[in-house]
């Protein structure tokens, strides 16, 4: 970076929206800059002035008092404005004001280098000292975290920082990159005393212009810089001072045994990894280790946690859950804004939490109830469009849908979550007079047998299928005992005359086949009954997976609700609250719709291609009566001399035919016998 560019960036950085001294006068800032500089030993001050003067001369300028004041201001900006420091270090210059300035200058600790020691600064600090930063992969979170470590060092050389990561190699690389910012390079000029090649600020190439120039960070802070190869790989010690017992920075693994040491700042960067979050035992072990290692933090110290959220039960998930819980119990909900599911979440209860997804739906798209299946580019707002573009993110979601919520949404809850926005449900509700005049009627039943005995609800959904669409026309929901349930199902069948009834197959429900047949016989109807399984795995997971086709049908306008549907508001409420995570108190309606989508999708797909359709449903009941009378169907079937077996599939007619063929068939009949012979 050349001097002219440094001056330009410094001027812009002083007015950044979250910079702590943006409203301070030049005299006020210069006073604090001088106070910070005065902490250096005289020999260190001379070293800084000489380094800056040499750079000025190299660029054809002189070391005037004005230029020396400018040097003090540049140093002070680097110590107090993390966004400016990221650009000064040059390696992190790709961060942007829109995406990263708030993280740099508001989320991370706002430092005051005029305090003589870190302990004095930390003791008077009144804001929260624990932080959790969760932003997408490729969002420079670790880069900014490294710059924050550099800022601590140039403010208070005696500080001690512990870097904890998921693996020792990752921590070593982290410390290694920080060391490069302070490592000089050979300049080819012989040292006057030793005759050996001396060292100076390293050369850095500008990405835009291709020009080479000195690292102006090393020019401004020469008192901290070291020669190549000094120290251990896992440690860094600044030359400006430090603790005799502990290095300035130490690297360690979260599962590494540490004891006896104490640190001013702890940085947990990617301490939870894909590998150590595979099982509950490993997650619990990592959580325990974080608690144990926290004991090494000074009572006045700071702890920053940065990472990727892998599991609801990992340290990040527990922290967010605690924030929400205590925010409610302590009456501090005003300190929480946004939600994890919205892609924007901030909390300030016990921990400063900053969470962002790579993209989220705009307010307009949310108001319209748009879902992932129908959302377009214009429906999304991007967190870091310069690097994480819409095209890139959509491609990543298609290539690896399972890890996308973790890497780019910071929301592992989305792995098995299905969302039904109420706005979408309302848009998919039509007036009853717009129902098709004919079609195929089917019924699905989700019983309460498979969960909490009779504590859950039984749901009976009746749908009209026509033209490739499902029209939900009725729902019956309630807690029915083993005596009432067969009657309720039979009554629903008598009212709506479905072509098939699909009942969720679960432990203790198949006995109902015999009782249901008897109740149908009493009502003189016959409807084929099928017991169908929810699939492999736990019920919660199976329902979550099978709810996705329901969402797809709603998104494609292939599932609609009649506004005259009984229990419509209950349908709205349960679908809106459904997540598929297994935490729902009731998911019976979702299950019944899932059965409908799975068992009768073939009917819907075939509907638009059939040459003829069932005439068992007619919206106009008066027209239905006339139709039955003309064609000798339904209750007029006995007038049909030709027989109705091949023309009428009405359950009443079917019962009459079955009764004529088997007058003594009052016992149990296989509900699938009419299908398999």
N, C-alpha and C positions, 0 to 999 in steps of 0.2 A: 504494500500500500504506500503510495507516495504522500508527501506532506499535504498537498492541496486536497487530496481525497479525505485525509484524516480531518482536516479542518471543516470540510463540508459535512461529514458524518457527525462530528461533534456538535456543530451548530444545529443540525436537525434533531439530534438526540436530546438536547436540552429542553425541547418543547413536546416531547412524546407524552401522550395522554396519561400514562401511569407512572411517569418518572416522579419520584418523591420531591424533587426540588425544582419542578417545572415553573413554580410560581415565585421562586426565590430570585432576588436581585443578583447582579453580577458581583457586587461587593460582598454580599452574604456568602455566596458560593466560594469566592476567592478566599474569604476569611477561613472557611472550613477546610479548603484545600491547603492553606498554609499551616493550619493546625495539624493536619494529617502528615504533611511533609516534615514538620518539626519533630515528629516522633523518631525519625531516622537519626542514627549516629552521624556526627560530622563527616566521618570518612565516607559514609554511605551517601550523604547529601552531595558531597563533592563528586562521587562516582556518577550519580544521576545527572548532575549539571554537565559534567564532561561528556557523557554519552549523548545528551541532547544537543550540546553545542557542536560536537563532531558531526552529527547528522545534519544540523543546519548548514554547517560549512560545506559538507558534501553536496548539499542542494543549492549552494550559492547564496546562502543567507548568513546573517550574523547573530551572535548570541546577545541580542538586545534585551533590556529589562522587560519589554513587552513580550518578546518571544519566551522569556523565562517564565513569565506569568502564565502564558499559554500552556507551557509544559505542565505547570502545577494544575491547571484546569483539566488538561487531558488526563492526568493521573487521577484526579478526583472523580472525573466522569467514569473512568474505568472501575474505580472502587465503589461507585454508588449507582451506576446505570448498567445493568447486566446486558441489556440489548446492545448498548454501545460497545461493551467489552467483547461480545460475541463477534462483532464486526472487526474490532481491533485485532483479535486473535486470527482473523481471516479464514480459518478453517470452517467457521460456523457462520459465514457471511450470508448464507442462503436463507436464513430465517427472515420472516416478513413482519411488518408492523401489525397487520390485520390478524395474523395467526399467533404470533409468538410474543409480541411486546407485553401483553398482559401477564403472560407466564413469567417473563424475565423480570419485570419491574413491579409486579404486584403479588404474584404467587410466591416466588422465592423471597427469602429474607431481605428486607431493605436495610442495607448496612450503613453504619455511621462511623467512618474510619477516624474521625477526630477523637473518638474514645481511645485512651492510651492502651487498653488491653481488651481482649475479647471478653473476659469475665465481666468487666465493668459494663460493656455494651449489653451483654446477655442478661445481666442482673436487672438492668433497668428496662429491658424489653418487655412490653406488656401484652403483646399479641400472642396467638397460639404458636407453639414451638414445634408442633408435629404437623407434617405435611404428607399428602398422598397425591401424586400426579399420575393420571392415567390418560394418555393420549395415544393415537394410533401408531402402528409401526411406520417407520419412515418419516416421523414427525419431528425428529431432532430432539426428543426428550432427553436422551442420554448426553447428547452434545451440549445442551444447555446446562445439564447437571454438572458436566465437567467444567464448563466455564464458571459455574457457581463456586466450585472448589477453588479455581484459580482466584476468583474474587475474594474469597475468605483469606487466602494466603497473602495477597498483596495488601489487604487491610490490616491483618494481624499475623505477622510472621511466626509468632510463637504458638499458633493454633495447632491442634491435633485433630486429624480427620480419619475416620475408619470407613473404608469402602467395602461393603458386603454385597456379594452377588451369589447367584446360584452355583457357580463353579469358581474355583481358584483361578483358572486361566482367564475367565472373563474379568475378574477383579484385577488381575495382573495387567491385562490389556488396557483396562480403564486407567490405572495409575500410569502405565506407560505413555498413554496419549497426553495425560496432564504433564508429564515430565518433558515431553517434546516442546511444550510452550516455553519452558525455562532452559532448554538445552542449547548452548551456543554451538557454533561451527568454526572450523579452522578458516582463518581469513588469508593465510599465506604470508602474513607479515611477521617477520622474526621478532620475538620478544627482546627488548633491550637488555634485560637482566640475564635471561637464560640462553638466549640465542635460538631457542626452539620456536616453532610456529605458534603464534598467538591465536586466541579465539575471540570472535566477535558475534554480533547479531547475525542470525542465519538469514539466508536469502530466500525470498518468497516470490513466486510468480503470480501476477495478477491474472485471474481467470478470464477477464474481459479483454484486457489490452495485450496480455502476453508479456508485459514489462516485468523486469526483476527489480526488487527493492529490498531493503532491510526490513526485518520484522520490527515494526514500530512499537510493538508491545515490549520486546526485549530492549529496545532503545529507551523506553520510558521507565522500565523496571529492571535495570541491570543488576541491582543489589541482590536479586533473587536467583540470577541465572548461574548455571553450572556447566562444567565441561562434559562432553560425551563420556558415557561409561561409568559415571560415578554412582555409587550406591547400589543397593539390591534392586532386583527387578520388581519386587513387591512393595518397594518403599520409595519415597521421595523426601529429601530434606532440603529446604531452602537455605541458601547461604546468608540470608538476612537475619537469621536467628532461629530459635526453636527450643523445644524441651529436650533436656539431656536424656530423658528416659525413652520418650516416644518420638518417632519421626514425624514430619509434618503430615504425611499421608501414609497409611498402611492398607494393603489389600488383603482380603481374606474371603473364604467361602462361608456361606451361612451354616454349613454343617461341620465347619472346622472348630476344633476346641480352642477357645480363647479365654484367658483369665489373667487377672492382675493388672491389666491395662485400663486406662480411662481416657476418654476422648471428649473433645468439645463438640464435635459434629459427627453424626453417623449418617452415612449415605447408603441406603439399601436400593440398589439399582438392579432390576431384573433378578431379585432374590427368589422369586417364584418362577420356575421354568416349566416347560412342557414335560420334562422328565420327572421332576420332583412333585408334580401335581397329578400324576396318573392315578394314584390310589388315595383313599381317605387316610390311611396310615401315614403315607408320605406327607400329605398336606398337614396333618396334625403335628408331625415331627418338625416341619419347617416353621409352623406357627409357634411351637414351643421354643424352638431355637431363637426366633426373633425376640421372644419375651426374655429369654436368658441373656442374650447379648445386649439387650437394652440396659441391663444393669451396669454395663461399662461406660454408659453415657453420664457425663457430669450432670448434677442436678440442675444446673443452669443451661445445659446444652440443647442443641437442636437436632431433630431427627427428620430426615427427608426420605420418603419412600417413593420410588419411581418404578413403573413396570407395566406388564401386560396382565390383564385380569383373566385367569384361566378357569377358575371354579368359584361357585358361590360360597364355598367353605374355606377358601384360601384367605390369606391375611388381608388382601384387598377387599374381598367380599365381606369378611367379618367387620372390617372397619366401616364400610358403608352401612351395613346393617345396624351397627352400634350407633352411628351418627343419626340415623333415622329414628331409632328407638329412643335414644336419650333426647333427641330434639323434641319428640312428642311428650315424653314424661317430664322434662324439665321446662316445658313451655318455651322452647327456643326454635320453633319451626320457622320463625322469620329469618333465621340464619341459614336456612336451606332453600335453594332455588333450583328449579328444573327437576328432571327425573332421569334415571339411568336409561329408561326406554326411549326417552325423547332424544337422547344423544348429547344432552347438555345437563350436567349436574354439578352444582357447587354447594359445599357445606362448610360451616364454620361453627361447629358445636364444641367438640373436643379436638378435632383434627381438621386442618385446612385441606379440603378435598376439591380437586379440580379434575373433572372428567369430561372428555369430548370424544364423540364418534367422528369418523372420517366424513360422514354425510348424514343428513337427516332431512325429513320432509319439511317443506316450507309451511308456514302458518296457513296459507291458502289451501295447500294440499291436505293438511290435517282437517281443516274445516269442511272440506269436501269428502272426507272419509276415504281418501285414496289409500290403497294398499300396494305392497311391493309389486304384485303381479301387473298392476295397471299404471304405476308411476313412471313418468318419463323424466328426461334430464331436467326440464324446467321445473319439475316438482321437488327437486332436491336443493338443499344448501350445502356447500362443500366447506369443510374446515380448513383445508390446505390445498386449494386448487392448483397451485403452482407445481406441486409434486404428486399429490393424490387426486388426480383428475377423475371426472365421472367415468370416462371410458376405461381408465385403468381399474377403477374399483369394481365396475360391472363385470369386467373380464375376470378379476380375481374372485368375485363371488360365484361366477359360473365354473371356474376351474376348481376351486376348493370351497364349496359352500359350508362345509363343516367347521373349518377354522376361521372363516371370514368374520363371524361375530366376535371372535377373540382378538384377532389381529387388527381389525379395522373399526369395530363398533365398541370395543371395551365393554362387552356385555355378554358373558357366557350364558345368561338366561335365555338369549335368543336362539340357542342351539336347538331347543325343542319347543320354542314358543310359537303359538299361532295367535294372531291378533285379529279381532273382529270389531273394527270401529263402528260405533253406533251410527255415525253419519252414513256409512256404507249400508248398514242394515235398513235404515230409513229410505235410502235411495232405491233399495231393492224391494220395497213394499209398494204394491199396486192396488187400486180400487177393486173391490170384488166383482164389479160389473165388467172388468177387463179380463176376467179369467176366460180361458178358451171354452167354447161351448161343449167340447167333448174331449176325451182322452182316457188314459189308463190310471186308475186309482190304486195306490199301494199304501201299506201301513207298516211302520217299524216300531218296535217296542224295546225300550231300555228298562230292564227290571232293576229292582233294588237288592236282588239276591247276592250280587257279587261283591258288595262292599261292607256295609255296616248293618247287616240284617235288615230290619224294617226301618232303619233310621233315614235311609236315602229315599228319594222320590222315584217312582216309576213314571216314565214318560212315554206317551203314545203319540207318534207323529203320523199324520195322514197327508199324502201328497198326490196331486194330480200331475201326471206326466203327459206332456204333449209338445210336439215340435222340438224335441231335444232339450226341453226345460222341465225343471221341477217347480211346481207351484204348491207351496205349503198352505193347506187350507184349514187344518185343524190340529190342535194339540190338547191332549188330556194329560194332566199332571197331578199327582197326589201320592199319598202314602196309603197303599192298599194292602190288606193282609191276604193270606193265602186263599181265603174264601171269596173275597170281593174281586181280586184281580182278574180271574177268568171271566167273571160277569162283565167287568168294565171293558175288557178287550172284545168280548162277543158283542156288547152293545155298540161299540165303535164300529165294528164290522157290519152290524145290521144297519147302522145309520149311513155309512159311506160306501158300502158294497165294494171293498177293495178286491183286486185280482189276486194279490198275495199278501200275507202277513209275515214279516221277518222279525223274530224275537231273539234278543241277545242270548246266546248259549252260555250259561254259567252254572256253577255248582248249585244244585237244588232247584232248577227251574224246569227241567224236562218233564217232571211229574205233571205239570200244568197242561200238557198236550191232551190228556184224557179228559180233564175237567173242562178245558176250553171247548173240546168237541161236544161235550154234553150240553154246555151252555148255548152253543150254536144250534144244536138240535132243538132246544127249547124255542129258539127264535126262528126255526125253520130256514136256516141259511147254511151254506157250506163254502168255506174259504180255505184254500191250501195254506198251511202253516209251516214255516221253516225256522229251525233253530240254527243261528249262524254265530260264528265265533268272532271275537274282536281281534284275534290274531295272537302271535307269539309275544312274549315279554310281559311286563307288568301292565295292569289295566291302564294306569295313568299314561305310560309311554305309548301304548297301542292307540289310545284315544288321541293323543297329541299328534301321532303320525297320521291317523286317519281323519283328523280334523282339517289337515292341509288341503285335501281334495274339496272339502266343503268351502273353504276360503277361495279356492280356485273357481269353483262353480259360481260363487257370489261375485267374484271379480269379473267373470266373463258374462254375467247376467244370465246364467243358466240355472240359477236358483232364485226364486222370487217368493215373497210372502204376500198373502192376501190380507188386506187391511181388516177383513172380517174374521180373521183367524182367531180362535179362542186362545187366550194366553199369550197374545203377541208381545205385550210389554215384558212378560217373563222371559220370552225368547230373547228380546233385546238385551235385557239385563244380564242374563247368564252368558250369552255370547260375548258381550262387551267385556266381562270380567274374566273370561277364559284365557289361560296362558299355556296350558299343556304341561306345566311344570310339576303337576301332581299336588299342588298346594290348594287347589280349589276345594271349597266345601261341597259344591255340587257341580257336576258336569254331565248330568243325565241328558239334557237337551242336546248338547254337543254330540254325545254318544249316539243318540237316536238319529240325528242328522248324518252322522258318519256312517251308520248302518245303511241309511237311505242312499247315500252317495255310492257306497261300495256295492251293495246288493242289486241296485236297480239302475246303475249307470248304463247298462246294456240296453234296457228299455228306452232310456232317453236318447241314446245314440241312434237306436234303430227307428225311433219314432218318426223322424223326418223322412225316412225312406219307405215306411210302410204304405201299401196301397189302400189298406183299410185300417180303421182303428176301432177299439172297443167302444161301444155306445152305452157302457154301464153308467157313465156320469154325464149328466146334462145340467147346466147351471139353472135353466128355467124348468122347475119341477112340473109346471103345467104342460109344457111342451113334452116333457118326458112321459107323462101320463098318456098324452095323445099318441106319442111314438110307440109305446108299449101296446096300446090298444090296436093300432093299425097293423103292427107286425106280430101281434100275439106273443108278446114277450113279458117277462116278469110275472106278475100275478095273473096276466091273461094268457099264460103259456098253455093252459089246458084247452084253449080254443084253437090252438095251432094243430091242425090235422096232420101237418107234415112232420111235426116234432121239432123241438127247438134245440136239440143237441148240438147241431153244427152251426147255429146262428146266434144263440144267446148265451153269454157267459156270465149273466147276472147270478150272484150267489143264491138268490131265492130259487131261481129256476134250476140251478145245479142241485140244490137240496131236493127239489121235487123229483128230479130225474133219478137221483141216488136213492131216494126213498122208494120210488116205484121199482127200481131194480133190486134193492135190498131192503124189503119191508121190516126186517128184524135187526137192522144195523144200528141199534141204539147203543151198542158198546163202543169200545175204542177202535178207531180207524187210524192207520198210518197216515199222517198229514201229507206225505209225499207220494202216496200210492197213485194218485192221479197223474203224477209226472213220470214215475219209473215203471208203472204198469203192475 
